[in-house]
Amino acid sequence: MKHDDDAHKYYYPVEGRTDGAIADAIAIIAIILIPAGLYAAWNTVASWISAVFS
């Protein structure tokens, strides 16, 4: 099969389909990790304050 036939008209390269996929994955992870980190940090601070004043 020659590469210059009409088949290339129907070929859509994979490159470009994943544009922004890494950024989207980082954003999703951040949406999950930021509240979880804030929750853990707040619980740490609250328990420390509780221990100091108890």
Secondary structure, DSSP 4 states (H G I P E B T S, - for coil): --TTSGGGGG---STTTTTTHHHHHHHHHHHHHHHHHHHHHHHHHHHHHHHHH-
